[in-house]
Amino acid sequence: MRLTIDTAKCSGHARCWEAAPEVFDIDDNGYALPLDREVSEPVDAAVRAGVAACPERAITLS
């Protein structure tokens, strides 16, 4: 599966990072850094929580 962040949609809540800091990176202001990578299945529950936590729906898992 592919995990992608649309940084133009990010508002800097850092909820993705709070859910899975080992997967998501943020800058000093809380904005998600660009991410476009493959994740192995089964997808970790923390990754799914990070995707679901984004209020702007800037993170996709496809």
URPE-V409228 format. One record per residue. N is the residue number from 1. SS is DSSP state (alpha for helix, beta for strand, coil for the rest). Layout:
BEGIN
N_SS + N_SS
END
This chain:
BEGIN
1_coil + 2_beta + 3_beta + 4_beta + 5_beta + 6_coil + 7_coil + 8_coil + 9_coil + 10_coil + 11_coil + 12_coil + 13_coil + 14_coil + 15_alpha + 16_alpha + 17_alpha + 18_alpha + 19_alpha + 20_coil + 21_coil + 22_coil + 23_coil + 24_coil + 25_coil + 26_beta + 27_coil + 28_coil + 29_coil + 30_coil + 31_coil + 32_beta + 33_coil + 34_coil + 35_coil + 36_beta + 37_beta + 38_beta + 39_coil + 40_coil + 41_coil + 42_coil + 43_coil + 44_coil + 45_alpha + 46_alpha + 47_alpha + 48_alpha + 49_alpha + 50_alpha + 51_alpha + 52_alpha + 53_alpha + 54_coil + 55_coil + 56_coil + 57_coil + 58_coil + 59_beta + 60_beta + 61_beta + 62_coil
END
